Amino acid sequence: MPKKSQYKRKLEYNNTYNRNNYRSFSVRFNNKSETDIIEWLEKKEFVKAYLTGLIKADMEASKNNGGTD
C-alpha cells in the first residue's frame, strides 16, 4: 500500500479535529426576496462574530424573561 502524502495526512487530521470539536450550521438567503439581509451581512467584516453576538444577546434576553423562547 502506498504511503499517504503529508498533505493527505494533514487533511485527514484536520477533518477529524473539526468533526470532533466544531458544529456547523448553514443558512441560505434568497437572492431576490432577501437582498436586504444579504447586503447587510456582506457589509460586516466578521459575520460569525456579528451573528454570535446577536445570538448571545437573545439568549441573555430570553434568560431574563424567564426563558419564554
PDB file of N, CA, C, O and CB in Angstrom:
ATOM      1  N   MET A   1       0.856  -1.181   0.000  1.00  0.00           N
ATOM      2  CA  MET A   1       0.000   0.000   0.000  1.00  0.00           C
ATOM      3  C   MET A   1       0.896   1.237   0.000  1.00  0.00           C
ATOM      4  O   MET A   1       1.828   1.333   0.798  1.00  0.00           O
ATOM      5  CB  MET A   1      -0.971   0.002   1.234  1.00  0.00           C
ATOM      6  N   PRO A   2       0.609   2.189  -0.905  1.00  0.00           N
ATOM      7  CA  PRO A   2       1.434   3.398  -0.947  1.00  0.00           C
ATOM      8  C   PRO A   2       1.255   4.250   0.311  1.00  0.00           C
ATOM      9  O   PRO A   2       0.182   4.296   0.913  1.00  0.00           O
ATOM     10  CB  PRO A   2       1.090   4.225  -2.187  1.00  0.00           C
ATOM     11  N   LYS A   3       2.321   4.906   0.676  1.00  0.00           N
ATOM     12  CA  LYS A   3       2.315   5.778   1.846  1.00  0.00           C
ATOM     13  C   LYS A   3       1.490   7.036   1.555  1.00  0.00           C
ATOM     14  O   LYS A   3       1.548   7.581   0.453  1.00  0.00           O
ATOM     15  CB  LYS A   3       3.764   6.157   2.253  1.00  0.00           C
ATOM     16  N   LYS A   4       0.715   7.494   2.557  1.00  0.00           N
ATOM     17  CA  LYS A   4      -0.081   8.710   2.388  1.00  0.00           C
ATOM     18  C   LYS A   4       0.839   9.924   2.326  1.00  0.00           C
ATOM     19  O   LYS A   4       1.843  10.008   3.033  1.00  0.00           O
ATOM     20  CB  LYS A   4      -1.107   8.863   3.540  1.00  0.00           C
ATOM     21  N   SER A   5       0.470  10.842   1.474  1.00  0.00           N
ATOM     22  CA  SER A   5       1.258  12.069   1.373  1.00  0.00           C
ATOM     23  C   SER A   5       1.051  12.898   2.641  1.00  0.00           C
ATOM     24  O   SER A   5       0.069  12.722   3.361  1.00  0.00           O
ATOM     25  CB  SER A   5       0.863  12.888   0.102  1.00  0.00           C
ATOM     26  N   GLN A   6       1.984  13.792   2.894  1.00  0.00           N
ATOM     27  CA  GLN A   6       1.875  14.670   4.061  1.00  0.00           C
ATOM     28  C   GLN A   6       0.601  15.501   3.971  1.00  0.00           C
ATOM     29  O   GLN A   6      -0.066  15.730   4.981  1.00  0.00           O
ATOM     30  CB  GLN A   6       3.113  15.593   4.173  1.00  0.00           C
ATOM     31  N   TYR A   7       0.261  15.953   2.766  1.00  0.00           N
ATOM     32  CA  TYR A   7      -0.956  16.741   2.572  1.00  0.00           C
ATOM     33  C   TYR A   7      -2.187  15.941   2.984  1.00  0.00           C
ATOM     34  O   TYR A   7      -3.046  16.455   3.700  1.00  0.00           O
ATOM     35  CB  TYR A   7      -1.081  17.191   1.107  1.00  0.00           C
ATOM     36  N   LYS A   8      -2.280  14.704   2.547  1.00  0.00           N
ATOM     37  CA  LYS A   8      -3.449  13.879   2.871  1.00  0.00           C
ATOM     38  C   LYS A   8      -3.524  13.575   4.367  1.00  0.00           C
ATOM     39  O   LYS A   8      -4.615  13.524   4.934  1.00  0.00           O
ATOM     40  CB  LYS A   8      -3.412  12.571   2.075  1.00  0.00           C
ATOM     41  N   ARG A   9      -2.376  13.372   5.004  1.00  0.00           N
ATOM     42  CA  ARG A   9      -2.366  13.136   6.457  1.00  0.00           C
ATOM     43  C   ARG A   9      -2.855  14.372   7.208  1.00  0.00           C
ATOM     44  O   ARG A   9      -3.642  14.263   8.148  1.00  0.00           O
ATOM     45  CB  ARG A   9      -0.947  12.753   6.935  1.00  0.00           C
ATOM     46  N   LYS A  10      -2.382  15.553   6.786  1.00  0.00           N
ATOM     47  CA  LYS A  10      -2.827  16.799   7.420  1.00  0.00           C
ATOM     48  C   LYS A  10      -4.322  17.007   7.206  1.00  0.00           C
ATOM     49  O   LYS A  10      -5.042  17.388   8.129  1.00  0.00           O
ATOM     50  CB  LYS A  10      -2.038  18.003   6.865  1.00  0.00           C
ATOM     51  N   LEU A  11      -4.778  16.756   5.996  1.00  0.00           N
ATOM     52  CA  LEU A  11      -6.189  16.916   5.679  1.00  0.00           C
ATOM     53  C   LEU A  11      -7.037  15.976   6.523  1.00  0.00           C
ATOM     54  O   LEU A  11      -8.068  16.384   7.057  1.00  0.00           O
ATOM     55  CB  LEU A  11      -6.436  16.664   4.191  1.00  0.00           C
ATOM     56  N   GLU A  12      -6.622  14.747   6.646  1.00  0.00           N
ATOM     57  CA  GLU A  12      -7.336  13.772   7.464  1.00  0.00           C
ATOM     58  C   GLU A  12      -7.353  14.197   8.932  1.00  0.00           C
ATOM     59  O   GLU A  12      -8.387  14.109   9.594  1.00  0.00           O
ATOM     60  CB  GLU A  12      -6.695  12.386   7.323  1.00  0.00           C
ATOM     61  N   TYR A  13      -6.217  14.655   9.435  1.00  0.00           N
ATOM     62  CA  TYR A  13      -6.142  15.130  10.820  1.00  0.00           C
ATOM     63  C   TYR A  13      -7.080  16.319  11.032  1.00  0.00           C
ATOM     64  O   TYR A  13      -7.841  16.347  11.999  1.00  0.00           O
ATOM     65  CB  TYR A  13      -4.693  15.522  11.180  1.00  0.00           C
ATOM     66  N   ASN A  14      -7.024  17.304  10.123  1.00  0.00           N
ATOM     67  CA  ASN A  14      -7.876  18.490  10.265  1.00  0.00           C
ATOM     68  C   ASN A  14      -9.353  18.142  10.199  1.00  0.00           C
ATOM     69  O   ASN A  14     -10.150  18.673  10.972  1.00  0.00           O
ATOM     70  CB  ASN A  14      -7.546  19.506   9.188  1.00  0.00           C
ATOM     71  N   ASN A  15      -9.723  17.260   9.289  1.00  0.00           N
ATOM     72  CA  ASN A  15     -11.121  16.851   9.190  1.00  0.00           C
ATOM     73  C   ASN A  15     -11.583  16.157  10.463  1.00  0.00           C
ATOM     74  O   ASN A  15     -12.686  16.422  10.942  1.00  0.00           O
ATOM     75  CB  ASN A  15     -11.321  15.931   7.991  1.00  0.00           C
ATOM     76  N   THR A  16     -10.775  15.287  11.009  1.00  0.00           N
ATOM     77  CA  THR A  16     -11.119  14.593  12.251  1.00  0.00           C
ATOM     78  C   THR A  16     -11.230  15.583  13.398  1.00  0.00           C
ATOM     79  O   THR A  16     -12.178  15.526  14.182  1.00  0.00           O
ATOM     80  CB  THR A  16     -10.074  13.512  12.579  1.00  0.00           C
ATOM     81  N   TYR A  17     -10.264  16.494  13.501  1.00  0.00           N
ATOM     82  CA  TYR A  17     -10.289  17.501  14.564  1.00  0.00           C
ATOM     83  C   TYR A  17     -11.556  18.346  14.469  1.00  0.00           C
ATOM     84  O   TYR A  17     -12.254  18.545  15.463  1.00  0.00           O
ATOM     85  CB  TYR A  17      -9.039  18.403  14.488  1.00  0.00           C
ATOM     86  N   ASN A  18     -11.847  18.836  13.276  1.00  0.00           N
ATOM     87  CA  ASN A  18     -13.034  19.675  13.099  1.00  0.00           C
ATOM     88  C   ASN A  18     -14.316  18.912  13.404  1.00  0.00           C
ATOM     89  O   ASN A  18     -15.225  19.459  14.028  1.00  0.00           O
ATOM     90  CB  ASN A  18     -13.086  20.221  11.678  1.00  0.00           C
ATOM     91  N   ARG A  19     -14.400  17.678  12.982  1.00  0.00           N
ATOM     92  CA  ARG A  19     -15.582  16.851  13.250  1.00  0.00           C
ATOM     93  C   ARG A  19     -15.793  16.666  14.755  1.00  0.00           C
ATOM     94  O   ARG A  19     -16.931  16.629  15.224  1.00  0.00           O
ATOM     95  CB  ARG A  19     -15.442  15.478  12.562  1.00  0.00           C
ATOM     96  N   ASN A  20     -14.713  16.552  15.500  1.00  0.00           N
ATOM     97  CA  ASN A  20     -14.796  16.308  16.942  1.00  0.00           C
ATOM     98  C   ASN A  20     -14.938  17.577  17.781  1.00  0.00           C
ATOM     99  O   ASN A  20     -15.364  17.502  18.934  1.00  0.00           O
ATOM    100  CB  ASN A  20     -13.581  15.562  17.388  1.00  0.00           C
ATOM    101  N   ASN A  21     -14.590  18.736  17.229  1.00  0.00           N
ATOM    102  CA  ASN A  21     -14.522  19.943  18.041  1.00  0.00           C
ATOM    103  C   ASN A  21     -15.416  21.096  17.599  1.00  0.00           C
ATOM    104  O   ASN A  21     -15.504  22.106  18.297  1.00  0.00           O
ATOM    105  CB  ASN A  21     -13.144  20.412  18.066  1.00  0.00           C
ATOM    106  N   TYR A  22     -16.073  20.966  16.465  1.00  0.00           N
ATOM    107  CA  TYR A  22     -16.904  22.054  15.959  1.00  0.00           C
ATOM    108  C   TYR A  22     -18.262  21.536  15.536  1.00  0.00           C
ATOM    109  O   TYR A  22     -18.430  20.353  15.241  1.00  0.00           O
ATOM    110  CB  TYR A  22     -16.220  22.756  14.788  1.00  0.00           C
ATOM    111  N   ARG A  23     -19.228  22.437  15.510  1.00  0.00           N
ATOM    112  CA  ARG A  23     -20.566  22.161  14.990  1.00  0.00           C
ATOM    113  C   ARG A  23     -20.836  23.219  13.940  1.00  0.00           C
ATOM    114  O   ARG A  23     -20.634  24.409  14.182  1.00  0.00           O
ATOM    115  CB  ARG A  23     -21.670  22.169  16.131  1.00  0.00           C
ATOM    116  N   SER A  24     -21.285  22.793  12.792  1.00  0.00           N
ATOM    117  CA  SER A  24     -21.501  23.705  11.680  1.00  0.00           C
ATOM    118  C   SER A  24     -22.995  23.885  11.415  1.00  0.00           C
ATOM    119  O   SER A  24     -23.772  22.935  11.504  1.00  0.00           O
ATOM    120  CB  SER A  24     -20.794  23.191  10.421  1.00  0.00           C
ATOM    121  N   PHE A  25     -23.386  25.130  11.086  1.00  0.00           N
ATOM    122  CA  PHE A  25     -24.756  25.450  10.723  1.00  0.00           C
ATOM    123  C   PHE A  25     -24.715  26.200   9.398  1.00  0.00           C
ATOM    124  O   PHE A  25     -23.829  27.023   9.170  1.00  0.00           O
ATOM    125  CB  PHE A  25     -25.468  26.293  11.840  1.00  0.00           C
ATOM    126  N   SER A  26     -25.652  25.919   8.549  1.00  0.00           N
ATOM    127  CA  SER A  26     -25.699  26.565   7.250  1.00  0.00           C
ATOM    128  C   SER A  26     -27.028  27.289   7.096  1.00  0.00           C
ATOM    129  O   SER A  26     -28.083  26.763   7.452  1.00  0.00           O
ATOM    130  CB  SER A  26     -25.497  25.540   6.115  1.00  0.00           C
ATOM    131  N   VAL A  27     -26.962  28.507   6.557  1.00  0.00           N
ATOM    132  CA  VAL A  27     -28.161  29.316   6.332  1.00  0.00           C
ATOM    133  C   VAL A  27     -28.113  29.809   4.897  1.00  0.00           C
ATOM    134  O   VAL A  27     -27.069  30.252   4.418  1.00  0.00           O
ATOM    135  CB  VAL A  27     -28.256  30.517   7.348  1.00  0.00           C
ATOM    136  N   ARG A  28     -29.250  29.730   4.213  1.00  0.00           N
ATOM    137  CA  ARG A  28     -29.327  30.236   2.845  1.00  0.00           C
ATOM    138  C   ARG A  28     -30.300  31.402   2.798  1.00  0.00           C
ATOM    139  O   ARG A  28     -31.341  31.392   3.454  1.00  0.00           O
ATOM    140  CB  ARG A  28     -29.760  29.119   1.859  1.00  0.00           C
ATOM    141  N   PHE A  29     -29.939  32.407   2.008  1.00  0.00           N
ATOM    142  CA  PHE A  29     -30.802  33.553   1.806  1.00  0.00           C
ATOM    143  C   PHE A  29     -31.136  33.653   0.324  1.00  0.00           C
ATOM    144  O   PHE A  29     -30.275  33.446  -0.531  1.00  0.00           O
ATOM    145  CB  PHE A  29     -30.134  34.857   2.320  1.00  0.00           C
ATOM    146  N   ASN A  30     -32.379  33.969   0.032  1.00  0.00           N
ATOM    147  CA  ASN A  30     -32.841  34.085  -1.337  1.00  0.00           C
ATOM    148  C   ASN A  30     -32.331  35.391  -1.951  1.00  0.00           C
ATOM    149  O   ASN A  30     -32.515  36.468  -1.383  1.00  0.00           O
ATOM    150  CB  ASN A  30     -34.378  34.016  -1.398  1.00  0.00           C
ATOM    151  N   ASN A  31     -31.692  35.281  -3.111  1.00  0.00           N
ATOM    152  CA  ASN A  31     -31.110  36.455  -3.780  1.00  0.00           C
ATOM    153  C   ASN A  31     -32.146  37.500  -4.162  1.00  0.00           C
ATOM    154  O   ASN A  31     -31.822  38.683  -4.267  1.00  0.00           O
ATOM    155  CB  ASN A  31     -30.365  36.024  -5.016  1.00  0.00           C
ATOM    156  N   LYS A  32     -33.375  37.081  -4.370  1.00  0.00           N
ATOM    157  CA  LYS A  32     -34.405  38.018  -4.816  1.00  0.00           C
ATOM    158  C   LYS A  32     -35.206  38.606  -3.663  1.00  0.00           C
ATOM    159  O   LYS A  32     -35.446  39.812  -3.633  1.00  0.00           O
ATOM    160  CB  LYS A  32     -35.339  37.332  -5.778  1.00  0.00           C
ATOM    161  N   SER A  33     -35.617  37.782  -2.726  1.00  0.00           N
ATOM    162  CA  SER A  33     -36.515  38.274  -1.673  1.00  0.00           C
ATOM    163  C   SER A  33     -35.798  38.696  -0.392  1.00  0.00           C
ATOM    164  O   SER A  33     -36.411  39.316   0.477  1.00  0.00           O
ATOM    165  CB  SER A  33     -37.521  37.216  -1.341  1.00  0.00           C
ATOM    166  N   GLU A  34     -34.530  38.376  -0.262  1.00  0.00           N
ATOM    167  CA  GLU A  34     -33.804  38.708   0.971  1.00  0.00           C
ATOM    168  C   GLU A  34     -32.527  39.505   0.689  1.00  0.00           C
ATOM    169  O   GLU A  34     -31.521  39.364   1.384  1.00  0.00           O
ATOM    170  CB  GLU A  34     -33.453  37.428   1.733  1.00  0.00           C
ATOM    171  N   THR A  35     -32.592  40.330  -0.329  1.00  0.00           N
ATOM    172  CA  THR A  35     -31.404  41.110  -0.704  1.00  0.00           C
ATOM    173  C   THR A  35     -30.966  42.053   0.408  1.00  0.00           C
ATOM    174  O   THR A  35     -29.774  42.317   0.564  1.00  0.00           O
ATOM    175  CB  THR A  35     -31.677  41.909  -1.970  1.00  0.00           C
ATOM    176  N   ASP A  36     -31.919  42.562   1.180  1.00  0.00           N
ATOM    177  CA  ASP A  36     -31.555  43.471   2.269  1.00  0.00           C
ATOM    178  C   ASP A  36     -30.701  42.768   3.320  1.00  0.00           C
ATOM    179  O   ASP A  36     -29.744  43.342   3.839  1.00  0.00           O
ATOM    180  CB  ASP A  36     -32.812  44.049   2.919  1.00  0.00           C
ATOM    181  N   ILE A  37     -31.051  41.537   3.626  1.00  0.00           N
ATOM    182  CA  ILE A  37     -30.267  40.765   4.608  1.00  0.00           C
ATOM    183  C   ILE A  37     -28.888  40.447   4.043  1.00  0.00           C
ATOM    184  O   ILE A  37     -27.879  40.585   4.735  1.00  0.00           O
ATOM    185  CB  ILE A  37     -31.003  39.452   4.997  1.00  0.00           C
ATOM    186  N   ILE A  38     -28.851  40.025   2.799  1.00  0.00           N
ATOM    187  CA  ILE A  38     -27.573  39.694   2.152  1.00  0.00           C
ATOM    188  C   ILE A  38     -26.641  40.901   2.147  1.00  0.00           C
ATOM    189  O   ILE A  38     -25.468  40.795   2.503  1.00  0.00           O
ATOM    190  CB  ILE A  38     -27.806  39.201   0.709  1.00  0.00           C
ATOM    191  N   GLU A  39     -27.174  42.040   1.742  1.00  0.00           N
ATOM    192  CA  GLU A  39     -26.353  43.257   1.706  1.00  0.00           C
ATOM    193  C   GLU A  39     -25.875  43.646   3.101  1.00  0.00           C
ATOM    194  O   GLU A  39     -24.732  44.070   3.271  1.00  0.00           O
ATOM    195  CB  GLU A  39     -27.142  44.415   1.085  1.00  0.00           C
ATOM    196  N   TRP A  40     -26.735  43.504   4.084  1.00  0.00           N
ATOM    197  CA  TRP A  40     -26.383  43.839   5.465  1.00  0.00           C
ATOM    198  C   TRP A  40     -25.222  42.959   5.942  1.00  0.00           C
ATOM    199  O   TRP A  40     -24.241  43.458   6.494  1.00  0.00           O
ATOM    200  CB  TRP A  40     -27.613  43.668   6.399  1.00  0.00           C
ATOM    201  N   LEU A  41     -25.344  41.662   5.727  1.00  0.00           N
ATOM    202  CA  LEU A  41     -24.295  40.738   6.174  1.00  0.00           C
ATOM    203  C   LEU A  41     -22.997  40.930   5.401  1.00  0.00           C
ATOM    204  O   LEU A  41     -21.911  40.787   5.963  1.00  0.00           O
ATOM    205  CB  LEU A  41     -24.766  39.298   6.029  1.00  0.00           C
ATOM    206  N   GLU A  42     -23.103  41.253   4.119  1.00  0.00           N
ATOM    207  CA  GLU A  42     -21.895  41.464   3.315  1.00  0.00           C
ATOM    208  C   GLU A  42     -21.105  42.686   3.771  1.00  0.00           C
ATOM    209  O   GLU A  42     -19.903  42.773   3.524  1.00  0.00           O
ATOM    210  CB  GLU A  42     -22.263  41.614   1.848  1.00  0.00           C
ATOM    211  N   LYS A  43     -21.765  43.620   4.429  1.00  0.00           N
ATOM    212  CA  LYS A  43     -21.080  44.806   4.950  1.00  0.00           C
ATOM    213  C   LYS A  43     -20.319  44.517   6.246  1.00  0.00           C
ATOM    214  O   LYS A  43     -19.443  45.287   6.641  1.00  0.00           O
ATOM    215  CB  LYS A  43     -22.087  45.922   5.187  1.00  0.00           C
ATOM    216  N   LYS A  44     -20.654  43.415   6.897  1.00  0.00           N
ATOM    217  CA  LYS A  44     -19.997  43.064   8.158  1.00  0.00           C
ATOM    218  C   LYS A  44     -18.627  42.468   7.885  1.00  0.00           C
ATOM    219  O   LYS A  44     -18.469  41.602   7.024  1.00  0.00           O
ATOM    220  CB  LYS A  44     -20.859  42.076   8.970  1.00  0.00           C
ATOM    221  N   GLU A  45     -17.638  42.945   8.634  1.00  0.00           N
ATOM    222  CA  GLU A  45     -16.286  42.415   8.459  1.00  0.00           C
ATOM    223  C   GLU A  45     -16.189  40.986   9.002  1.00  0.00           C
ATOM    224  O   GLU A  45     -15.512  40.138   8.421  1.00  0.00           O
ATOM    225  CB  GLU A  45     -15.258  43.323   9.163  1.00  0.00           C
ATOM    226  N   PHE A  46     -16.868  40.734  10.113  1.00  0.00           N
ATOM    227  CA  PHE A  46     -16.826  39.418  10.749  1.00  0.00           C
ATOM    228  C   PHE A  46     -18.252  38.925  10.978  1.00  0.00           C
ATOM    229  O   PHE A  46     -18.854  39.211  12.013  1.00  0.00           O
ATOM    230  CB  PHE A  46     -16.037  39.472  12.092  1.00  0.00           C
ATOM    231  N   VAL A  47     -18.783  38.194  10.022  1.00  0.00           N
ATOM    232  CA  VAL A  47     -20.175  37.733  10.090  1.00  0.00           C
ATOM    233  C   VAL A  47     -20.377  36.793  11.275  1.00  0.00           C
ATOM    234  O   VAL A  47     -21.379  36.900  11.981  1.00  0.00           O
ATOM    235  CB  VAL A  47     -20.577  37.026   8.779  1.00  0.00           C
ATOM    236  N   LYS A  48     -19.442  35.875  11.501  1.00  0.00           N
ATOM    237  CA  LYS A  48     -19.605  34.934  12.613  1.00  0.00           C
ATOM    238  C   LYS A  48     -19.683  35.678  13.941  1.00  0.00           C
ATOM    239  O   LYS A  48     -20.550  35.382  14.762  1.00  0.00           O
ATOM    240  CB  LYS A  48     -18.445  33.923  12.641  1.00  0.00           C
ATOM    241  N   ALA A  49     -18.803  36.623  14.157  1.00  0.00           N
ATOM    242  CA  ALA A  49     -18.812  37.383  15.404  1.00  0.00           C
ATOM    243  C   ALA A  49     -20.103  38.183  15.539  1.00  0.00           C
ATOM    244  O   ALA A  49     -20.657  38.289  16.633  1.00  0.00           O
ATOM    245  CB  ALA A  49     -17.598  38.319  15.472  1.00  0.00           C
ATOM    246  N   TYR A  50     -20.581  38.742  14.440  1.00  0.00           N
ATOM    247  CA  TYR A  50     -21.828  39.501  14.450  1.00  0.00           C
ATOM    248  C   TYR A  50     -23.000  38.602  14.835  1.00  0.00           C
ATOM    249  O   TYR A  50     -23.788  38.945  15.716  1.00  0.00           O
ATOM    250  CB  TYR A  50     -22.079  40.146  13.075  1.00  0.00           C
ATOM    251  N   LEU A  51     -23.112  37.457  14.175  1.00  0.00           N
ATOM    252  CA  LEU A  51     -24.213  36.534  14.463  1.00  0.00           C
ATOM    253  C   LEU A  51     -24.112  35.959  15.879  1.00  0.00           C
ATOM    254  O   LEU A  51     -25.123  35.802  16.564  1.00  0.00           O
ATOM    255  CB  LEU A  51     -24.229  35.395  13.438  1.00  0.00           C
ATOM    256  N   THR A  52     -22.896  35.650  16.308  1.00  0.00           N
ATOM    257  CA  THR A  52     -22.701  35.132  17.663  1.00  0.00           C
ATOM    258  C   THR A  52     -23.150  36.164  18.690  1.00  0.00           C
ATOM    259  O   THR A  52     -23.792  35.815  19.681  1.00  0.00           O
ATOM    260  CB  THR A  52     -21.224  34.751  17.894  1.00  0.00           C
ATOM    261  N   GLY A  53     -22.819  37.424  18.461  1.00  0.00           N
ATOM    262  CA  GLY A  53     -23.245  38.489  19.364  1.00  0.00           C
ATOM    263  C   GLY A  53     -24.757  38.610  19.437  1.00  0.00           C
ATOM    264  O   GLY A  53     -25.316  38.784  20.520  1.00  0.00           O
ATOM    265  N   LEU A  54     -25.422  38.518  18.291  1.00  0.00           N
ATOM    266  CA  LEU A  54     -26.887  38.588  18.274  1.00  0.00           C
ATOM    267  C   LEU A  54     -27.503  37.413  19.030  1.00  0.00           C
ATOM    268  O   LEU A  54     -28.454  37.588  19.792  1.00  0.00           O
ATOM    269  CB  LEU A  54     -27.406  38.612  16.829  1.00  0.00           C
ATOM    270  N   ILE A  55     -26.966  36.234  18.820  1.00  0.00           N
ATOM    271  CA  ILE A  55     -27.497  35.037  19.489  1.00  0.00           C
ATOM    272  C   ILE A  55     -27.279  35.120  20.993  1.00  0.00           C
ATOM    273  O   ILE A  55     -28.183  34.807  21.768  1.00  0.00           O
ATOM    274  CB  ILE A  55     -26.836  33.761  18.930  1.00  0.00           C
ATOM    275  N   LYS A  56     -26.091  35.537  21.414  1.00  0.00           N
ATOM    276  CA  LYS A  56     -25.821  35.648  22.851  1.00  0.00           C
ATOM    277  C   LYS A  56     -26.723  36.696  23.505  1.00  0.00           C
ATOM    278  O   LYS A  56     -27.204  36.488  24.618  1.00  0.00           O
ATOM    279  CB  LYS A  56     -24.344  36.004  23.092  1.00  0.00           C
ATOM    280  N   ALA A  57     -26.954  37.817  22.823  1.00  0.00           N
ATOM    281  CA  ALA A  57     -27.855  38.841  23.358  1.00  0.00           C
ATOM    282  C   ALA A  57     -29.273  38.287  23.474  1.00  0.00           C
ATOM    283  O   ALA A  57     -29.966  38.556  24.455  1.00  0.00           O
ATOM    284  CB  ALA A  57     -27.841  40.104  22.463  1.00  0.00           C
ATOM    285  N   ASP A  58     -29.702  37.525  22.488  1.00  0.00           N
ATOM    286  CA  ASP A  58     -31.032  36.923  22.521  1.00  0.00           C
ATOM    287  C   ASP A  58     -31.134  35.892  23.635  1.00  0.00           C
ATOM    288  O   ASP A  58     -32.158  35.811  24.313  1.00  0.00           O
ATOM    289  CB  ASP A  58     -31.362  36.278  21.173  1.00  0.00           C
ATOM    290  N   MET A  59     -30.078  35.102  23.829  1.00  0.00           N
ATOM    291  CA  MET A  59     -30.062  34.114  24.913  1.00  0.00           C
ATOM    292  C   MET A  59     -30.180  34.805  26.267  1.00  0.00           C
ATOM    293  O   MET A  59     -30.921  34.351  27.139  1.00  0.00           O
ATOM    294  CB  MET A  59     -28.772  33.266  24.859  1.00  0.00           C
ATOM    295  N   GLU A  60     -29.447  35.904  26.440  1.00  0.00           N
ATOM    296  CA  GLU A  60     -29.482  36.648  27.697  1.00  0.00           C
ATOM    297  C   GLU A  60     -30.866  37.262  27.918  1.00  0.00           C
ATOM    298  O   GLU A  60     -31.396  37.214  29.028  1.00  0.00           O
ATOM    299  CB  GLU A  60     -28.402  37.748  27.704  1.00  0.00           C
ATOM    300  N   ALA A  61     -31.448  37.834  26.867  1.00  0.00           N
ATOM    301  CA  ALA A  61     -32.783  38.409  26.984  1.00  0.00           C
ATOM    302  C   ALA A  61     -33.810  37.337  27.319  1.00  0.00           C
ATOM    303  O   ALA A  61     -34.725  37.568  28.110  1.00  0.00           O
ATOM    304  CB  ALA A  61     -33.170  39.126  25.692  1.00  0.00           C
ATOM    305  N   SER A  62     -33.659  36.187  26.725  1.00  0.00           N
ATOM    306  CA  SER A  62     -34.579  35.075  26.990  1.00  0.00           C
ATOM    307  C   SER A  62     -34.445  34.612  28.444  1.00  0.00           C
ATOM    308  O   SER A  62     -35.436  34.322  29.115  1.00  0.00           O
ATOM    309  CB  SER A  62     -34.304  33.892  26.020  1.00  0.00           C
ATOM    310  N   LYS A  63     -33.195  34.552  28.912  1.00  0.00           N
ATOM    311  CA  LYS A  63     -32.956  34.141  30.297  1.00  0.00           C
ATOM    312  C   LYS A  63     -33.586  35.145  31.272  1.00  0.00           C
ATOM    313  O   LYS A  63     -34.149  34.757  32.296  1.00  0.00           O
ATOM    314  CB  LYS A  63     -31.435  34.010  30.567  1.00  0.00           C
ATOM    315  N   ASN A  64     -33.486  36.430  30.945  1.00  0.00           N
ATOM    316  CA  ASN A  64     -34.039  37.467  31.803  1.00  0.00           C
ATOM    317  C   ASN A  64     -35.563  37.534  31.753  1.00  0.00           C
ATOM    318  O   ASN A  64     -36.197  38.072  32.661  1.00  0.00           O
ATOM    319  CB  ASN A  64     -33.465  38.799  31.418  1.00  0.00           C
ATOM    320  N   ASN A  65     -36.148  36.983  30.684  1.00  0.00           N
ATOM    321  CA  ASN A  65     -37.609  36.951  30.552  1.00  0.00           C
ATOM    322  C   ASN A  65     -38.201  35.618  30.964  1.00  0.00           C
ATOM    323  O   ASN A  65     -39.346  35.310  30.632  1.00  0.00           O
ATOM    324  CB  ASN A  65     -38.009  37.257  29.131  1.00  0.00           C
ATOM    325  N   GLY A  66     -37.438  34.842  31.674  1.00  0.00           N
ATOM    326  CA  GLY A  66     -37.931  33.553  32.151  1.00  0.00           C
ATOM    327  C   GLY A  66     -37.843  32.447  31.114  1.00  0.00           C
ATOM    328  O   GLY A  66     -38.493  31.411  31.254  1.00  0.00           O
ATOM    329  N   GLY A  67     -37.051  32.656  30.080  1.00  0.00           N
ATOM    330  CA  GLY A  67     -36.858  31.612  29.076  1.00  0.00           C
ATOM    331  C   GLY A  67     -38.088  31.292  28.273  1.00  0.00           C
ATOM    332  O   GLY A  67     -38.428  30.123  28.092  1.00  0.00           O
ATOM    333  N   THR A  68     -38.773  32.333  27.779  1.00  0.00           N
ATOM    334  CA  THR A  68     -40.013  32.109  27.062  1.00  0.00           C
ATOM    335  C   THR A  68     -39.815  31.612  25.643  1.00  0.00           C
ATOM    336  O   THR A  68     -40.800  31.273  24.988  1.00  0.00           O
ATOM    337  CB  THR A  68     -40.802  33.359  27.038  1.00  0.00           C
ATOM    338  N   ASP A  69     -38.595  31.552  25.136  1.00  0.00           N
ATOM    339  CA  ASP A  69     -38.352  31.054  23.773  1.00  0.00           C
ATOM    340  C   ASP A  69     -38.272  29.559  23.721  1.00  0.00           C
ATOM    341  O   ASP A  69     -38.072  28.989  22.649  1.00  0.00           O
ATOM    342  CB  ASP A  69     -37.085  31.636  23.216  1.00  0.00           C
TER     343      ASP A  69
END
